[in-house]
Amino acid sequence: MIFPLEELIKYQNNMYEITSASARRSYQLSRLNGPEVEENDGKVVSLAARQVFTGKVKFKLLENTEDTALPVH
């Protein structure tokens, strides 16, 4: 699947937060290299963005850390 552009256009909240969460989730997926990554032809960025934008993976903001948005399951 390609990057979820429709969800990106509709998104009304802080774009930096969701971008940070998607980037962090991309890193997690690339390290795990599980079946979801294989099913998505190894495209971890689009998979991570889809998971974050659709709410499959939730994220929360952390204050006073280098990572501003961390995906949580």
C-alpha positions as CSV (number, residue, x, y, z in Angstrom):
1,M,0.0,0.0,0.0
2,I,1.2,3.5,-0.7
3,F,1.5,6.4,1.8
4,P,-1.9,7.3,3.2
5,L,-2.3,10.7,1.5
6,E,-6.0,11.0,2.2
7,E,-5.5,10.6,5.9
8,L,-2.7,13.1,5.8
9,I,-4.9,15.7,4.0
10,K,-7.7,15.2,6.5
11,Y,-5.5,15.3,9.6
12,Q,-6.3,18.4,11.7
13,N,-4.0,18.1,14.7
14,N,-0.3,18.9,15.1
15,M,1.5,17.6,12.0
16,Y,4.9,17.5,13.7
17,E,3.6,15.1,16.4
18,I,2.1,12.6,14.0
19,T,5.2,12.9,11.7
20,S,7.5,12.1,14.7
21,A,5.3,9.2,15.7
22,S,5.3,7.8,12.2
23,A,9.1,8.1,12.0
24,R,9.5,6.4,15.3
25,R,7.1,3.6,14.3
26,S,9.1,3.2,11.0
27,Y,12.2,2.7,13.0
28,Q,10.5,0.1,15.2
29,L,9.1,-1.8,12.2
30,S,12.5,-1.8,10.4
31,R,14.1,-3.3,13.5
32,L,11.4,-5.9,14.0
33,N,11.2,-6.8,10.3
34,G,8.0,-8.9,10.9
35,P,5.4,-10.3,8.6
36,E,3.6,-7.0,8.2
37,V,6.7,-5.5,6.7
38,E,7.0,-8.4,4.3
39,E,3.4,-8.0,3.3
40,N,4.0,-4.3,2.6
41,D,7.0,-5.1,0.3
42,G,9.4,-3.8,2.9
43,K,8.0,-0.3,2.8
44,V,8.2,0.6,6.5
45,V,7.4,4.3,6.1
46,S,4.1,3.9,4.4
47,L,3.2,1.0,6.8
48,A,4.0,3.1,9.8
49,A,2.2,6.1,8.6
50,R,-0.9,4.0,7.8
51,Q,-0.8,2.5,11.3
52,V,-0.5,5.9,13.0
53,F,-3.0,7.7,10.9
54,T,-5.7,5.0,11.1
55,G,-5.2,4.6,14.9
56,K,-3.9,1.0,14.8
57,V,-0.9,2.3,16.6
58,K,-1.5,5.0,19.2
59,F,1.1,7.5,20.3
60,K,1.6,9.8,23.3
61,L,3.7,12.9,23.8
62,L,6.5,12.9,26.2
63,E,7.8,16.1,27.7
64,N,11.5,16.8,28.5
65,T,12.8,14.0,26.2
66,E,14.5,13.8,22.9
67,D,11.6,11.8,21.4
68,T,8.5,13.9,21.4
69,A,6.0,11.3,20.2
70,L,6.4,7.6,20.8
71,P,4.1,5.0,19.4
72,V,2.4,2.8,22.1
73,H,0.5,-0.4,21.6
